[in-house]
Amino acid sequence: MWLTKKMRGKNAGERPKTGIVQTGGAQTRILGEQEYICTANVFPYGVYAMVPREARAVVLDGLCLGVTDRVEGLEEGEICLYSRGGASIVLKNSGEVLINGQSFQKEA
């Protein structure tokens, strides 16, 4: 609790910034209002990605929080994992899973 309050106080009023990824890897370099060097990317547990060049990234306090791409055709509550090379996994609200466009239905 104390640590959370201290961290909040440190960044009080600081807003996430956006910029374009110049280089990815261990030190992601993002060019926005200024140049940001991010030594860490923040993702949910179990997910990791190498941020691709030219993606629009969100930065806060030296951390790359992710990229702001849009995936066409998703409904509210659906999830899409995709790679720059075009591979994708879509979890549909119906329980259907699409892997590279191939449909797998939830068994009853």
N, CA, C and O atoms as a MOPAC input file, in Angstrom:
PM7 MOZYME 1SCF
protein

 N      0.81700 1    -1.17700 1     0.00000 1
 C      0.00000 1     0.00000 1     0.00000 1
 C      0.87100 1     1.25500 1     0.00000 1
 O      0.66600 1     2.15800 1    -0.81100 1
 N      1.83900 1     1.30700 1     0.90700 1
 C      2.73300 1     2.45200 1     1.00500 1
 C      3.49400 1     2.62700 1    -0.30400 1
 O      3.61700 1     3.74300 1    -0.80900 1
 N      4.00800 1     1.51900 1    -0.85800 1
 C      4.77200 1     1.57800 1    -2.09600 1
 C      3.89700 1     2.07900 1    -3.24200 1
 O      4.34000 1     2.90400 1    -4.04100 1
 N      2.66800 1     1.59200 1    -3.33000 1
 C      1.74600 1     2.03200 1    -4.37400 1
 C      1.50700 1     3.53400 1    -4.28600 1
 O      1.52300 1     4.22600 1    -5.30400 1
 N      1.28300 1     4.04600 1    -3.06500 1
 C      1.06600 1     5.48300 1    -2.87900 1
 C      2.30000 1     6.27600 1    -3.28500 1
 O      2.18100 1     7.32000 1    -3.92700 1
 N      3.48700 1     5.79100 1    -2.91800 1
 C      4.74400 1     6.46700 1    -3.27800 1
 C      4.89900 1     6.53100 1    -4.79600 1
 O      5.26400 1     7.56900 1    -5.34800 1
 N      4.61800 1     5.40800 1    -5.46500 1
 C      4.75600 1     5.36800 1    -6.92400 1
 C      3.75500 1     6.31700 1    -7.58300 1
 O      4.10100 1     7.01200 1    -8.53800 1
 N      2.53300 1     6.35200 1    -7.08700 1
 C      1.51900 1     7.26100 1    -7.61200 1
 C      1.95800 1     8.70300 1    -7.43300 1
 O      1.80900 1     9.52200 1    -8.34000 1
 N      2.49500 1     9.01200 1    -6.26800 1
 C      2.94700 1    10.36900 1    -5.97900 1
 C      4.05300 1    10.81100 1    -6.92000 1
 O      4.08900 1    11.96100 1    -7.35600 1
 N      4.94800 1     9.89700 1    -7.22700 1
 C      6.07800 1    10.19700 1    -8.11400 1
 C      5.59500 1    10.60900 1    -9.49500 1
 O      6.15100 1    11.52500 1   -10.10200 1
 N      4.55400 1     9.93100 1   -10.00100 1
 C      4.07100 1    10.17900 1   -11.35200 1
 C      2.76200 1    10.95500 1   -11.38500 1
 O      2.09400 1    11.00100 1   -12.41800 1
 N      2.39100 1    11.56600 1   -10.26100 1
 C      1.12700 1    12.29900 1   -10.20900 1
 C      1.07800 1    13.32300 1   -11.32800 1
 O      1.99300 1    14.13100 1   -11.48100 1
 N      0.02400 1    13.28700 1   -12.09700 1
 C     -0.13500 1    14.24000 1   -13.18600 1
 C      0.55500 1    13.84200 1   -14.47500 1
 O      0.26300 1    14.41600 1   -15.52400 1
 N      1.45300 1    12.88600 1   -14.43200 1
 C      2.12900 1    12.47100 1   -15.65700 1
 C      1.16900 1    11.64400 1   -16.50700 1
 O      0.52700 1    10.71900 1   -16.00900 1
 N      1.07800 1    11.97300 1   -17.75400 1
 C      0.18500 1    11.28700 1   -18.67700 1
 C      1.00300 1    10.43800 1   -19.65000 1
 O      2.13400 1    10.78900 1   -19.98800 1
 N      0.42900 1     9.32500 1   -20.09500 1
 C      1.13400 1     8.54400 1   -21.11300 1
 C      1.36300 1     9.38500 1   -22.36500 1
 O      0.54300 1    10.23600 1   -22.70800 1
 N      2.46000 1     9.14600 1   -23.03000 1
 C      2.81100 1     9.83700 1   -24.27300 1
 C      2.78500 1     8.81900 1   -25.40400 1
 O      2.87800 1     7.61600 1   -25.16100 1
 N      2.66100 1     9.29000 1   -26.62500 1
 C      2.71600 1     8.39200 1   -27.77000 1
 C      3.85400 1     8.81000 1   -28.68900 1
 O      4.30200 1     9.95600 1   -28.67700 1
 N      4.30300 1     7.85700 1   -29.47900 1
 C      5.35300 1     8.11400 1   -30.44900 1
 C      5.47400 1     6.93400 1   -31.38200 1
 O      4.76900 1     5.93600 1   -31.23500 1
 N      6.35600 1     7.05000 1   -32.32900 1
 C      6.58700 1     6.00000 1   -33.31800 1
 C      7.84900 1     5.23500 1   -32.95200 1
 O      8.88700 1     5.83900 1   -32.67900 1
 N      7.76600 1     3.90100 1   -32.94500 1
 C      8.90200 1     3.04700 1   -32.59500 1
 C      9.96700 1     3.16400 1   -33.68100 1
 O      9.70000 1     2.91500 1   -34.85700 1
 N     11.16600 1     3.54100 1   -33.27600 1
 C     12.30000 1     3.65000 1   -34.19500 1
 C     13.11300 1     2.35800 1   -34.21200 1
 O     13.53000 1     1.89900 1   -35.27600 1
 N     13.33900 1     1.76900 1   -33.03200 1
 C     14.01500 1     0.46900 1   -32.92200 1
 C     13.37300 1    -0.30200 1   -31.78400 1
 O     12.99900 1     0.27600 1   -30.76300 1
 N     13.24700 1    -1.61000 1   -31.96200 1
 C     12.69400 1    -2.47800 1   -30.93100 1
 C     13.83200 1    -3.21400 1   -30.23800 1
 O     14.99000 1    -2.80400 1   -30.32100 1
 N     13.49900 1    -4.29200 1   -29.56100 1
 C     14.51800 1    -5.10100 1   -28.90600 1
 C     14.63900 1    -4.78300 1   -27.43400 1
 O     13.68900 1    -4.31500 1   -26.80600 1
 N     15.81400 1    -5.04100 1   -26.88800 1
 C     16.04300 1    -4.87800 1   -25.45500 1
 C     15.86500 1    -3.42500 1   -25.01800 1
 O     15.42400 1    -3.16600 1   -23.89800 1
 N     16.20000 1    -2.48700 1   -25.88400 1
 C     15.97900 1    -1.06900 1   -25.58800 1
 C     15.15200 1    -0.48100 1   -26.72200 1
 O     15.68100 1    -0.13700 1   -27.77900 1
 N     13.86300 1    -0.37200 1   -26.49100 1
 C     12.96200 1     0.17700 1   -27.50000 1
 C     13.14400 1     1.68200 1   -27.55100 1
 O     13.06100 1     2.35500 1   -26.52400 1
 N     13.39200 1     2.21600 1   -28.74100 1
 C     13.57000 1     3.65900 1   -28.93100 1
 C     12.32600 1     4.20100 1   -29.61900 1
 O     11.97900 1     3.75700 1   -30.71300 1
 N     11.65300 1     5.15500 1   -28.98800 1
 C     10.40200 1     5.71100 1   -29.48600 1
 C     10.57400 1     7.21700 1   -29.65300 1
 O     11.06600 1     7.90100 1   -28.75600 1
 N     10.16500 1     7.71900 1   -30.80700 1
 C     10.28600 1     9.14500 1   -31.09600 1
 C      8.89400 1     9.76700 1   -31.06900 1
 O      8.03200 1     9.42200 1   -31.87700 1
 N      8.68600 1    10.68700 1   -30.13100 1
 C      7.41900 1    11.39900 1   -29.98200 1
 C      7.71700 1    12.85800 1   -29.72800 1
 O      8.47200 1    13.47400 1   -30.48000 1
 N      7.13100 1    13.43100 1   -28.66800 1
 C      7.44700 1    14.80900 1   -28.27600 1
 C      8.94000 1    14.93800 1   -28.02000 1
 O      9.52600 1    16.00500 1   -28.20200 1
 N      9.53900 1    13.84500 1   -27.60100 1
 C     10.98300 1    13.74400 1   -27.37900 1
 C     11.35500 1    12.29400 1   -27.70700 1
 O     10.49900 1    11.50500 1   -28.10600 1
 N     12.60900 1    11.95800 1   -27.54000 1
 C     13.01600 1    10.56800 1   -27.73900 1
 C     12.90900 1     9.83300 1   -26.40400 1
 O     13.40900 1    10.30400 1   -25.38300 1
 N     12.25300 1     8.68100 1   -26.42700 1
 C     12.10000 1     7.85300 1   -25.23400 1
 C     12.89200 1     6.57300 1   -25.43800 1
 O     12.76800 1     5.92400 1   -26.47600 1
 N     13.69900 1     6.20800 1   -24.46300 1
 C     14.40300 1     4.93000 1   -24.47200 1
 C     13.75100 1     4.07900 1   -23.38400 1
 O     13.82500 1     4.41100 1   -22.20100 1
 N     13.11800 1     2.98800 1   -23.78600 1
 C     12.40000 1     2.12600 1   -22.84800 1
 C     13.19200 1     0.83600 1   -22.67200 1
 O     13.41700 1     0.09700 1   -23.63000 1
 N     13.60600 1     0.57800 1   -21.44800 1
 C     14.35700 1    -0.64700 1   -21.18100 1
 C     13.43300 1    -1.80400 1   -20.83400 1
 O     13.89500 1    -2.92800 1   -20.63800 1
 N     12.12300 1    -1.53900 1   -20.75500 1
 C     11.16400 1    -2.60100 1   -20.46100 1
 C      9.85500 1    -2.33200 1   -21.18500 1
 O      9.44900 1    -1.18300 1   -21.36400 1
 N      9.20900 1    -3.40200 1   -21.59500 1
 C      7.87900 1    -3.33800 1   -22.18000 1
 C      6.91700 1    -3.94400 1   -21.17400 1
 O      7.26400 1    -4.90300 1   -20.48400 1
 N      5.71800 1    -3.40100 1   -21.08200 1
 C      4.73200 1    -3.87000 1   -20.11400 1
 C      3.61500 1    -4.60500 1   -20.84900 1
 O      2.93600 1    -4.03200 1   -21.70100 1
 N      3.43500 1    -5.87500 1   -20.51100 1
 C      2.38700 1    -6.70900 1   -21.10600 1
 C      1.73100 1    -7.51000 1   -19.99900 1
 O      2.31100 1    -7.66500 1   -18.92500 1
 N      0.51600 1    -8.03000 1   -20.24400 1
 C     -0.09900 1    -8.92300 1   -19.24900 1
 C      0.76500 1   -10.16700 1   -19.04400 1
 O      1.53200 1   -10.54300 1   -19.93000 1
 N      0.64400 1   -10.79400 1   -17.89800 1
 C      1.41100 1   -12.00800 1   -17.60200 1
 C      1.20100 1   -13.04900 1   -18.69200 1
 O      0.07300 1   -13.27700 1   -19.12900 1
 N      2.27500 1   -13.67400 1   -19.12600 1
 C      2.19800 1   -14.73300 1   -20.11700 1
 C      2.24700 1   -14.24200 1   -21.54900 1
 O      2.26000 1   -15.05400 1   -22.47500 1
 N      2.27500 1   -12.93000 1   -21.75800 1
 C      2.33500 1   -12.36200 1   -23.10700 1
 C      3.62100 1   -11.55100 1   -23.20500 1
 O      3.92500 1   -10.75700 1   -22.31500 1
 N      4.36600 1   -11.74500 1   -24.26900 1
 C      5.54200 1   -10.93200 1   -24.50900 1
 C      5.66200 1   -10.69500 1   -26.00500 1
 O      5.31500 1   -11.56600 1   -26.80300 1
 N      6.14300 1    -9.54800 1   -26.38100 1
 C      6.30500 1    -9.22200 1   -27.79500 1
 C      7.52500 1    -8.34300 1   -27.98100 1
 O      7.92400 1    -7.60700 1   -27.07800 1
 N      8.09900 1    -8.42800 1   -29.14500 1
 C      9.12800 1    -7.48400 1   -29.55900 1
 C      8.38400 1    -6.39800 1   -30.33000 1
 O      7.80000 1    -6.67600 1   -31.37700 1
 N      8.39800 1    -5.19300 1   -29.83900 1
 C      7.63800 1    -4.10200 1   -30.44300 1
 C      8.20700 1    -3.80700 1   -31.83000 1
 O      9.40400 1    -3.55500 1   -31.97000 1
 N      7.33800 1    -3.84000 1   -32.87300 1
 C      7.83500 1    -3.62900 1   -34.23600 1
 C      8.11000 1    -2.15500 1   -34.54400 1
 O      7.44300 1    -1.26000 1   -34.02300 1
 N      9.09700 1    -1.92800 1   -35.39300 1
 C      9.39700 1    -0.57200 1   -35.84500 1
 C      8.18200 1     0.01600 1   -36.53900 1
 O      7.39400 1    -0.69400 1   -37.16400 1
 N      8.04800 1     1.31600 1   -36.41800 1
 C      7.01000 1     2.11700 1   -37.05100 1
 C      5.62600 1     1.93800 1   -36.44600 1
 O      4.66800 1     2.53700 1   -36.93500 1
 N      5.49000 1     1.12300 1   -35.38300 1
 C      4.21900 1     1.03000 1   -34.67600 1
 C      4.05100 1     2.27700 1   -33.82100 1
 O      5.04500 1     2.86300 1   -33.39400 1
 N      2.82300 1     2.69500 1   -33.56200 1
 C      2.56700 1     3.80800 1   -32.64300 1
 C      2.53500 1     3.21800 1   -31.24700 1
 O      1.70200 1     2.36200 1   -30.95100 1
 N      3.43900 1     3.67000 1   -30.38500 1
 C      3.59400 1     3.11900 1   -29.04400 1
 C      3.14000 1     4.10800 1   -27.98200 1
 O      3.10800 1     5.31700 1   -28.21200 1
 N      2.78700 1     3.57400 1   -26.81300 1
 C      2.40000 1     4.38100 1   -25.65600 1
 C      3.49300 1     4.23500 1   -24.59800 1
 O      3.88200 1     3.11700 1   -24.26000 1
 N      3.99100 1     5.36000 1   -24.07500 1
 C      5.10600 1     5.38700 1   -23.13600 1
 C      4.67200 1     6.10100 1   -21.85600 1
 O      3.98000 1     7.11700 1   -21.91300 1
 N      5.08200 1     5.56700 1   -20.70200 1
 C      4.86700 1     6.23600 1   -19.42600 1
 C      6.05300 1     5.95200 1   -18.52500 1
 O      6.37100 1     4.79600 1   -18.24900 1
 N      6.69700 1     6.99800 1   -18.07300 1
 C      7.80500 1     6.88600 1   -17.12400 1
 C      8.88000 1     5.89600 1   -17.58700 1
 O      9.37200 1     5.09100 1   -16.79700 1
 N      9.23700 1     5.96300 1   -18.87100 1
 C     10.30900 1     5.11600 1   -19.38300 1
 C      9.90900 1     3.69300 1   -19.69400 1
 O     10.77000 1     2.86800 1   -20.00000 1
 N      8.60500 1     3.37300 1   -19.62300 1
 C      8.12000 1     2.02900 1   -19.93800 1
 C      7.25800 1     2.08800 1   -21.18700 1
 O      6.40300 1     2.96400 1   -21.31700 1
 N      7.48100 1     1.15700 1   -22.10700 1
 C      6.61300 1     1.03100 1   -23.27300 1
 C      5.40900 1     0.19900 1   -22.83000 1
 O      5.54700 1    -0.98500 1   -22.52300 1
 N      4.22600 1     0.82200 1   -22.79900 1
 C      3.01900 1     0.14700 1   -22.33800 1
 C      2.35200 1    -0.67800 1   -23.42700 1
 O      1.45000 1    -1.46400 1   -23.13800 1
 N      2.77600 1    -0.51500 1   -24.66200 1
 C      2.20500 1    -1.28500 1   -25.76700 1
 C      2.04700 1    -0.43500 1   -27.00100 1
 O      2.50500 1     0.70700 1   -27.05000 1
 N      1.39600 1    -0.99700 1   -27.99800 1
 C      1.15500 1    -0.29300 1   -29.25400 1
 C     -0.33900 1    -0.09000 1   -29.44300 1
 O     -1.14600 1    -0.78400 1   -28.82400 1
 N     -0.70700 1     0.85200 1   -30.29000 1
 C     -2.10900 1     1.22300 1   -30.45000 1
 C     -2.63600 1     0.88400 1   -31.83400 1
 O     -3.18300 1     1.75100 1   -32.51400 1
 N     -2.48300 1    -0.34600 1   -32.25500 1
 C     -3.04400 1    -0.78600 1   -33.52900 1
 C     -4.51500 1    -1.11300 1   -33.36500 1
 O     -4.97600 1    -1.39500 1   -32.25900 1
 N     -5.24000 1    -1.07600 1   -34.45100 1
 C     -6.65000 1    -1.46200 1   -34.46400 1
 C     -6.78400 1    -2.70700 1   -35.33100 1
 O     -6.14300 1    -2.81300 1   -36.37700 1
 N     -7.61500 1    -3.64600 1   -34.89700 1
 C     -7.89500 1    -4.84900 1   -35.67400 1
 C     -9.33500 1    -4.74500 1   -36.14600 1
 O    -10.25500 1    -4.62500 1   -35.33700 1
 N     -9.52400 1    -4.79200 1   -37.44700 1
 C    -10.86000 1    -4.66400 1   -38.04100 1
 C    -11.71900 1    -5.88600 1   -37.73400 1
 O    -11.22100 1    -7.01000 1   -37.68500 1
 N    -13.00000 1    -5.65600 1   -37.53100 1
 C    -13.96100 1    -6.73800 1   -37.42000 1
 C    -14.12300 1    -7.35600 1   -36.04300 1
 O    -14.90200 1    -8.29800 1   -35.89200 1
 N    -13.41600 1    -6.86200 1   -35.03400 1
 C    -13.58200 1    -7.40400 1   -33.68900 1
 C    -14.81400 1    -6.79500 1   -33.03200 1
 O    -15.09000 1    -5.60500 1   -33.18600 1
 N    -15.54700 1    -7.62100 1   -32.29900 1
 C    -16.67000 1    -7.13100 1   -31.51700 1
 C    -16.19200 1    -6.89200 1   -30.09200 1
 O    -15.15300 1    -7.40700 1   -29.67800 1
 N    -16.95900 1    -6.10900 1   -29.35100 1
 C    -16.63700 1    -5.83500 1   -27.96000 1
 C    -16.45500 1    -7.14900 1   -27.20600 1
 O    -17.30900 1    -8.03200 1   -27.28800 1
 N    -15.34800 1    -7.28800 1   -26.47100 1
 C    -15.08400 1    -8.49300 1   -25.68300 1
 C    -14.26700 1    -9.55100 1   -26.40200 1
 O    -13.88400 1   -10.54900 1   -25.79100 1
 N    -13.99000 1    -9.35800 1   -27.68600 1
 C    -13.19300 1   -10.33800 1   -28.43400 1
 C    -11.71200 1    -9.97000 1   -28.37900 1
 O    -11.35500 1    -8.81300 1   -28.15600 1
 N    -10.85900 1   -10.96600 1   -28.58600 1
 C     -9.40800 1   -10.78900 1   -28.47700 1
 C     -8.73300 1   -11.27900 1   -29.74700 1
 O     -9.11100 1   -12.31200 1   -30.30000 1
 N     -7.73100 1   -10.53400 1   -30.20800 1
 C     -6.92700 1   -10.96000 1   -31.35100 1
 C     -5.44800 1   -10.84900 1   -30.98500 1
 O     -4.97200 1    -9.79100 1   -30.57500 1
 N     -4.73600 1   -11.95600 1   -31.14200 1
 C     -3.27700 1   -11.95800 1   -31.04400 1
 C     -2.76300 1   -12.06800 1   -32.46900 1
 O     -3.23200 1   -12.91700 1   -33.22600 1
 N     -1.81800 1   -11.23500 1   -32.84700 1
 C     -1.32800 1   -11.28600 1   -34.21500 1
 C      0.14700 1   -10.92800 1   -34.27400 1
 O      0.68100 1   -10.26300 1   -33.38600 1
 N      0.78600 1   -11.38000 1   -35.32800 1
 C      2.19200 1   -11.05500 1   -35.53600 1
 C      2.32300 1   -10.14000 1   -36.74400 1
 O      1.40000 1   -10.01600 1   -37.54800 1
 N      3.45100 1    -9.51700 1   -36.85900 1
 C      3.71400 1    -8.64300 1   -38.00100 1
 C      3.69200 1    -9.42700 1   -39.31100 1
 O      3.37800 1    -8.88300 1   -40.36900 1
 N      4.03100 1   -10.71900 1   -39.22300 1
 C      4.06700 1   -11.56300 1   -40.41900 1
 C      2.69500 1   -12.03500 1   -40.88400 1
 O      2.58900 1   -12.66200 1   -41.93800 1
 N      1.63300 1   -11.74300 1   -40.11200 1
 C      0.29300 1   -12.07100 1   -40.55700 1
 C     -0.36900 1   -13.23000 1   -39.83100 1
 O     -1.55200 1   -13.48400 1   -40.05900 1
 N      0.34500 1   -13.94400 1   -38.96300 1
 C     -0.28000 1   -15.02400 1   -38.19500 1
 C     -1.22700 1   -14.39900 1   -37.17300 1
 O     -0.94700 1   -13.33100 1   -36.63000 1
 N     -2.36800 1   -15.08200 1   -36.91000 1
 C     -3.30600 1   -14.52500 1   -35.93800 1
 C     -4.11600 1   -15.60900 1   -35.24400 1
 O     -4.34500 1   -16.69100 1   -35.78500 1
 N     -4.53900 1   -15.28600 1   -34.03300 1
 C     -5.47000 1   -16.10200 1   -33.25900 1
 C     -6.55300 1   -15.15300 1   -32.76200 1
 O     -6.26200 1   -14.16200 1   -32.09200 1
 N     -7.81500 1   -15.46500 1   -33.09800 1
 C     -8.93300 1   -14.62600 1   -32.67800 1
 C     -9.83700 1   -15.45100 1   -31.78000 1
 O    -10.26100 1   -16.54500 1   -32.15300 1
 N    -10.13700 1   -14.92400 1   -30.58700 1
 C    -11.08000 1   -15.55400 1   -29.66700 1
 C    -12.39400 1   -14.79800 1   -29.79400 1
 O    -12.48600 1   -13.63200 1   -29.41000 1
 N    -13.41900 1   -15.47100 1   -30.33800 1
 C    -14.71600 1   -14.86100 1   -30.60000 1
 C    -15.63600 1   -15.00900 1   -29.39500 1
 O    -15.47400 1   -15.93300 1   -28.59800 1
 N    -16.58500 1   -14.11900 1   -29.26100 1
 C    -17.56500 1   -14.17900 1   -28.17900 1
 C    -18.38900 1   -15.46000 1   -28.21400 1
 O    -18.87200 1   -15.90700 1   -27.17400 1
 N    -18.55600 1   -16.04600 1   -29.36600 1
 C    -19.36000 1   -17.26100 1   -29.53400 1
 C    -18.65100 1   -18.50700 1   -29.01000 1
 O    -19.26100 1   -19.57300 1   -28.91500 1
 N    -17.36900 1   -18.38200 1   -28.66900 1
 C    -16.57900 1   -19.54100 1   -28.26500 1
 C    -15.73700 1   -20.07300 1   -29.41600 1
 O    -14.88000 1   -20.93400 1   -29.21600 1
 N    -15.97600 1   -19.57000 1   -30.60600 1
 C    -15.20500 1   -19.95900 1   -31.78900 1
 C    -13.79700 1   -19.38500 1   -31.67800 1
 O    -13.60500 1   -18.27900 1   -31.17400 1
 N    -12.81000 1   -20.15100 1   -32.15600 1
 C    -11.42300 1   -19.70300 1   -32.20700 1
 C    -10.98700 1   -19.73700 1   -33.67200 1
 O    -11.14100 1   -20.75800 1   -34.34200 1
 N    -10.45400 1   -18.64400 1   -34.15800 1
 C     -9.91100 1   -18.57800 1   -35.51200 1
 C     -8.40200 1   -18.56200 1   -35.42700 1
 O     -7.81800 1   -17.67500 1   -34.80300 1
 N     -7.76600 1   -19.54100 1   -36.05200 1
 C     -6.30900 1   -19.56900 1   -36.12000 1
 C     -5.93500 1   -19.41600 1   -37.58300 1
 O     -6.20600 1   -20.29100 1   -38.40500 1
 N     -5.31100 1   -18.29300 1   -37.89000 1
 C     -4.97800 1   -17.94300 1   -39.27200 1
 C     -6.19400 1   -18.10000 1   -40.18100 1
 O     -6.07300 1   -18.56500 1   -41.31400 1
 N     -7.36800 1   -17.70800 1   -39.67800 1
 C     -8.60500 1   -17.75100 1   -40.45700 1
 C     -9.35400 1   -19.06700 1   -40.41000 1
 O    -10.52000 1   -19.12900 1   -40.79900 1
 N     -8.70200 1   -20.11900 1   -39.93900 1
 C     -9.35800 1   -21.43300 1   -39.85700 1
 C    -10.17300 1   -21.49000 1   -38.56700 1
 O     -9.67100 1   -21.16500 1   -37.49200 1
 N    -11.44600 1   -21.90900 1   -38.68400 1
 C    -12.37200 1   -21.90100 1   -37.55700 1
 C    -12.33100 1   -23.19300 1   -36.76200 1
 O    -12.32200 1   -24.28900 1   -37.32300 1
 N    -12.30700 1   -23.04400 1   -35.43800 1
 C    -12.40000 1   -24.16600 1   -34.52400 1
 C    -13.55700 1   -23.85800 1   -33.58400 1
 O    -13.54200 1   -22.84900 1   -32.87900 1
 N    -14.56000 1   -24.73400 1   -33.57700 1
 C    -15.75500 1   -24.51300 1   -32.77300 1
 C    -15.61300 1   -25.11900 1   -31.38400 1
 O    -14.96700 1   -26.15000 1   -31.19700 1
 N    -16.21900 1   -24.46600 1   -30.43600 1
 C    -16.29200 1   -24.97500 1   -29.08000 1
 C    -17.17900 1   -26.22100 1   -29.09500 1
 O    -18.28800 1   -26.18300 1   -29.62800 1
 N    -16.69900 1   -27.32900 1   -28.51400 1
 C    -17.49100 1   -28.55400 1   -28.46600 1
 C    -18.52900 1   -28.44400 1   -27.37200 1
 O    -18.27100 1   -27.90300 1   -26.29700 1
 N    -19.71700 1   -28.96900 1   -27.66700 1
 C    -20.82200 1   -28.90800 1   -26.69300 1
 C    -20.66800 1   -29.95000 1   -25.60500 1
 O    -21.50700 1   -30.03600 1   -24.70900 1

